[in-house]
């Protein structure tokens, strides 16, 4: 047995080393100084923790329940400090990174997947939610819907495991406010394909699946029955019609992206735009190239998620844009892929020129990642407004 182990290490040591380095980097970005980067809790974090400290509260308000259950488990274990409450979001962020990487690697290449995933995980926008002790990171679960569609359309994916994982992801998404506007239309749109997939699994497993779906939705349905007003929150409908506020949110959208971010020190740093220049340019290039393939189902889903995020942002404010966060970086991946493709077309057989193009793009990506991490890990915690809002003790 030892010989087999050493043989395995000797054969795959370079893959093990690479994956180990990647895991260490991802873990460092998500968990480095997670509980001590800022002086204490923020008010939204304490509010979120107070909503998960008893089963009664979880039953009363099941929205964001999967994230709440992780925090509740930590609290039951006696771990209720900033590190543990924020670890629930970091775990969720890790799942988003893995799904995004898998999607982009499947559609483009491992190189493009690594580049775009680096931009995503070091994005200040992503880190502000993946390292905060609130369930808002669950808005990024929209990436799960894209993964489900990709796997169900793939002929090589294991069918039973894919169906089980897809059902779990769909149920999780139904607990996220606003995502029902995506889940229900997508289920109706792909109903024939979904029914065909389900009909191929063994009958006993089919009944088990139906039972699991019903049981999984019981807390959500029970919450709606006990408190019908939760339906409005679940659909992210505004409590009142304020045309001036809606208009203000609408015209601020391009400003937030390009010139000046929202003034929310809990979630953002000062007046910095949401995207650095490189990500913005690659994202716009990606939108251009994907629009050329707008008849593809997956591209329709991309633009559908983006459109829903924009509409919900107009009605509810900046935080709803997090729904489209993973999609933005798929656009970025498409832009990088197009840029490299055009470069390789110009230099199809010149290895030096091809290497120079890849090196130049990689260097700019490293600079963008450095800028983003400096913004989040250095500038944001030292900002006066940040320290003012993160000064609450448990």
C-alpha positions in Angstrom: 0.0 0.0 0.0 2.9 2.4 0.8 4.5 1.5 -2.5 1.3 2.4 -4.4 1.1 5.7 -2.5 4.7 6.6 -3.2 4.2 5.6 -6.9 1.2 7.8 -7.1 3.1 10.8 -5.6 6.0 10.2 -7.9 3.8 10.1 -11.0 1.5 13.1 -10.2 3.7 15.2 -7.9 3.6 18.2 -10.3 -0.2 18.2 -10.4 -0.3 17.8 -6.6 2.1 20.7 -6.2 0.1 22.9 -8.6 -3.3 22.1 -7.0 -1.8 22.5 -3.6 -0.5 26.0 -4.4 -3.9 27.0 -5.9 -5.7 25.7 -2.8 -3.3 27.7 -0.6 -3.8 30.8 -2.6 -7.6 30.5 -2.7 -7.7 29.8 1.0 -5.4 32.7 1.8 -7.6 35.2 -0.2 -10.8 34.0 1.4 -9.7 33.4 5.0 -6.7 35.7 5.6 -7.4 37.9 8.6 -11.0 37.1 8.2 -11.9 37.9 11.7 -9.4 40.7 12.3 -9.0 42.7 9.1 -11.6 45.2 10.6 -12.0 46.1 14.3 -15.3 44.3 14.9 -18.7 43.5 13.5 -20.8 45.7 11.3 -24.5 46.3 12.0 -25.7 44.1 9.1 -23.5 41.3 10.4 -24.9 41.5 13.9 -28.4 41.6 12.5 -27.7 38.5 10.4 -26.3 36.7 13.4 -29.3 37.6 15.5 -31.6 36.0 12.9 -29.8 32.6 13.1 -29.3 32.1 16.8 -32.4 29.9 17.2 -34.4 27.4 15.2 -37.6 29.4 15.8 -36.1 32.3 13.9 -34.9 30.1 11.0 -38.4 28.7 10.7 -40.0 32.1 10.8 -37.8 33.5 8.0 -36.4 30.8 5.8 -35.0 33.2 3.2 -31.2 32.5 2.7 -31.7 29.4 4.7 -28.7 27.4 3.4 -26.3 30.1 4.5 -28.2 30.6 7.8 -27.9 26.9 8.6 -24.1 27.1 8.3 -24.0 30.1 10.7 -26.4 28.3 13.0 -24.2 25.2 13.1 -21.2 27.4 14.1 -23.2 29.1 16.8 -24.4 25.8 18.2 -20.7 24.8 18.4 -19.9 27.9 20.4 -18.3 29.7 17.5 -20.1 33.0 17.1 -17.2 35.4 16.5 -16.5 37.4 13.3 -14.2 34.7 11.9 -16.8 32.0 12.1 -19.8 34.1 11.0 -17.8 35.2 8.0 -16.5 31.7 7.2 -20.1 30.8 6.1 -19.8 33.4 3.4 -16.2 32.4 2.5 -17.4 28.7 2.1 -20.1 29.9 -0.2 -17.7 32.1 -2.2 -15.4 29.0 -2.6 -18.3 27.1 -4.2 -18.9 30.0 -6.6 -15.3 30.1 -7.6 -15.3 26.3 -8.3 -18.5 26.5 -10.4 -17.2 29.5 -12.3 -13.9 27.7 -13.1 -15.7 24.6 -14.2 -18.0 26.5 -16.5 -15.3 28.6 -18.2 -12.9 25.7 -18.5 -15.6 23.7 -20.3 -16.5 26.4 -22.7 -13.1 28.0 -23.3 -9.9 26.5 -21.9 -8.1 25.9 -18.7 -5.9 28.9 -19.3 -8.9 31.3 -19.7 -10.5 29.7 -16.7 -7.5 30.3 -14.5 -7.2 33.9 -15.7 -10.8 34.8 -15.2 -11.0 33.0 -11.9 -8.1 34.9 -10.6 -9.8 38.2 -11.5 -13.0 37.0 -9.9 -11.5 35.8 -6.6 -9.4 38.9 -6.2 -12.2 41.2 -7.2 -12.9 43.7 -4.4 -16.6 43.4 -5.3 -16.5 39.6 -4.7 -14.4 39.8 -1.6 -16.7 42.4 0.1 -19.5 39.8 0.1 -17.5 36.5 0.3 -15.8 37.8 3.5 -18.8 39.4 5.2 -20.9 37.7 7.8 -24.2 38.2 6.0 -26.0 35.9 3.6 -25.9 38.3 0.6 -23.1 36.2 -1.0 -25.9 33.8 -1.8 -27.0 36.2 -4.6 -24.1 34.8 -6.6 -25.9 31.4 -6.6 -27.1 32.5 -10.0 -23.9 30.9 -11.3 -25.4 27.5 -10.2 -28.2 27.9 -12.8 -25.6 28.2 -15.6 -23.8 25.2 -14.3 -27.0 23.1 -14.2 -27.8 24.0 -17.8 -24.3 23.2 -18.9 -24.2 19.8 -17.2 -27.7 18.8 -18.3 -26.8 19.6 -21.9 -23.5 17.7 -21.7 -23.6 14.1 -22.9 -20.5 13.1 -21.0 -21.6 14.2 -17.5 -22.7 11.4 -15.1 -26.5 11.6 -15.4 -27.7 10.5 -11.9 -25.1 12.6 -10.1 -25.7 15.5 -12.4 -29.5 15.4 -11.8 -29.1 15.1 -8.0 -26.6 18.0 -7.9 -28.9 20.1 -10.3 -31.9 19.6 -8.1 -30.0 20.6 -5.0 -28.7 23.8 -6.7 -32.2 24.7 -7.9 -33.6 24.2 -4.4 -30.9 26.4 -3.0 -31.6 29.1 -5.5 -35.3 29.1 -4.5 -34.2 30.2 -1.1 -32.4 33.3 -2.5 -34.6 36.4 -2.9 -35.1 37.3 -6.5 -33.8 34.1 -8.1 -37.3 32.7 -8.4 -37.6 35.1 -11.4 -34.9 33.0 -13.0 -35.6 29.5 -11.7 -39.3 29.2 -12.6 -39.0 30.5 -16.2 -35.9 28.3 -16.8 -37.8 25.2 -15.6 -40.7 26.0 -17.9 -38.4 26.8 -20.8 -36.5 23.6 -20.5 -39.3 21.4 -19.2 -39.1 18.8 -22.0 -35.4 18.3 -21.6 -35.7 18.2 -17.8 -38.5 15.6 -18.0 -36.5 13.5 -20.4 -33.5 13.5 -18.1 -35.6 12.6 -15.0 -37.4 9.8 -16.9 -34.1 8.1 -17.5 -33.2 7.6 -13.8 -34.4 4.5 -11.9 -38.0 4.6 -10.6 -37.0 4.2 -7.0 -34.5 7.0 -7.3 -37.2 9.2 -9.0 -39.6 8.8 -6.0 -36.7 9.5 -3.6 -35.9 12.7 -5.6 -39.5 13.9 -5.6 -39.7 13.3 -1.8 -36.4 15.2 -1.3 -37.6 18.1 -3.4 -40.9 18.3 -1.4 -39.1 18.1 2.0 -36.5 20.6 0.9 -39.2 23.2 0.0 -41.2 22.6 3.2 -39.4 25.4 5.3 -39.9 27.9 2.4 -43.6 27.1 2.0 -44.1 27.1 5.8 -42.5 30.5 6.0 -44.8 31.9 3.4 -47.9 30.5 5.1 -46.8 31.9 8.5 -45.8 35.2 7.2 -47.3 36.0 3.7 -45.3 39.3 3.5 -42.2 37.2 3.0 -43.4 36.5 -0.5 -42.8 40.1 -1.4 -39.2 39.9 0.0 -38.7 36.6 -1.8 -39.6 38.2 -5.1 -37.7 41.4 -4.2 -40.7 43.6 -5.0 -40.5 47.2 -3.7 -42.6 48.0 -0.6 -43.7 51.2 -2.2 -43.6 52.8 -5.7 -41.0 55.6 -5.8 -40.4 56.7 -9.3 -37.7 59.2 -8.3 -35.7 56.5 -6.5 -36.1 54.0 -9.4 -34.9 56.6 -11.8 -31.9 57.5 -9.6 -30.9 53.8 -9.4 -31.2 53.4 -13.1 -29.0 56.3 -14.1 -26.5 55.5 -11.4 -25.9 52.0 -12.9 -23.3 53.0 -15.5 -21.7 55.4 -13.0 -21.2 52.6 -10.4 -19.5 50.4 -13.0 -17.1 52.9 -14.5 -16.6 56.1 -12.5 -17.9 56.1 -8.9 -19.0 53.3 -6.7 -21.9 53.4 -4.2 -21.3 55.1 -0.8 -21.7 52.1 1.4 -18.7 51.6 3.6 -19.8 48.2 4.8 -19.8 46.8 1.3 -17.4 49.2 -0.6 -14.4 51.5 -0.4 -15.0 55.2 -0.9 -15.9 56.2 -4.4 -13.9 53.6 -6.4 -15.7 52.2 -9.5 -16.8 48.6 -9.3 -14.5 47.4 -12.0 -10.8 48.1 -12.7 -10.0 49.3 -16.3 -8.8 45.9 -17.5 -11.9 43.9 -16.3 -14.2 46.6 -17.7 -12.6 46.6 -21.1 -12.5 42.8 -21.3 -16.1 42.6 -20.0 -17.3 45.0 -22.7 -15.4 43.0 -25.3 -17.0 39.8 -23.9 -20.5 41.3 -24.2 -19.8 42.2 -27.8 -18.6 38.7 -28.7 -21.4 36.9 -26.8 -24.1 39.1 -28.3 -23.0 37.6 -31.7 -24.0 34.2 -30.3 -27.2 35.4 -28.7 -29.3 32.6 -30.1 -27.4 30.0 -28.0 -29.3 29.0 -24.9 -26.4 29.6 -22.5 -25.9 33.2 -23.9 -29.6 33.9 -23.4 -29.3 32.8 -19.8 -26.3 35.1 -19.3 -28.2 38.1 -20.6 -31.3 37.0 -18.7 -29.4 37.0 -15.4 -27.9 40.4 -16.3 -31.3 41.9 -17.2 -32.9 40.6 -14.0 -30.1 42.0 -11.9 -30.5 45.4 -13.5 -34.3 45.4 -13.0 -34.0 44.3 -9.4 -31.3 46.9 -8.8 -33.6 49.7 -10.1 -36.3 48.5 -7.7 -34.1 47.7 -4.7 -30.8 49.4 -4.9 -27.1 48.5 -5.6 -27.0 45.2 -3.6 -29.2 43.4 -6.1 -26.4 43.7 -8.7 -24.5 40.9 -6.9 -26.9 38.5 -8.7 -25.0 39.2 -11.9 -21.5 39.3 -10.4 -20.4 35.8 -11.7 -21.9 36.6 -15.1 -19.8 39.7 -15.3 -16.7 37.6 -15.1 -18.0 35.2 -17.7 -18.2 38.2 -19.9 -14.6 39.0 -18.9 -13.5 35.5 -19.7 -15.2 35.8 -23.2 -13.3 39.0 -23.8 -9.9 37.6 -22.8 -10.6 34.5 -25.0 -11.5 36.7 -28.0 -8.4 38.9 -27.5 -6.0 35.9 -27.3 -7.8 34.2 -30.3 -7.3 37.3 -32.4 -3.6 37.5 -31.3 -3.1 33.8 -32.3 -4.8 34.5 -35.6 -2.3 37.2 -36.4 0.6 35.0 -35.2 -0.5 31.5 -36.0 2.9 29.9 -36.2 5.3 32.2 -34.4 5.9 30.7 -30.9 7.7 33.8 -29.7 4.9 36.1 -30.6 2.3 33.7 -29.1 4.2 33.5 -25.9 4.6 37.3 -25.8 0.8 37.7 -26.1 0.0 35.3 -23.3 2.7 36.8 -21.1 1.4 40.3 -21.7 -2.1 39.4 -20.8 -1.0 37.4 -17.8 1.1 40.4 -16.6 -1.9 42.8 -16.9 -4.1 40.3 -15.0 -1.5 40.1 -12.2 -1.5 43.9 -12.0 -5.3 43.9 -11.9 -5.3 41.3 -9.1 -2.7 43.2 -7.2 -4.7 46.4 -7.5 -7.9 44.7 -6.3 -6.3 43.0 -3.3 -4.6 46.2 -2.3 -8.0 48.0 -2.5 -9.7 45.4 -0.3 -6.9 44.2 2.1 -5.0 47.5 2.6 -7.1 50.6 1.7 -10.6 49.5 2.8 -9.8 48.4 6.4 -7.8 51.6 6.9 -10.5 53.9 5.6 -12.1 56.0 8.3 -15.7 55.3 7.3 -14.9 51.5 7.3 -13.5 51.6 10.8 -16.6 53.6 12.0 -19.1 51.0 10.7 -17.0 47.9 11.8 -16.6 48.9 15.5 -19.4 46.8 17.1 -18.5 44.1 19.5 -20.2 40.8 19.9 
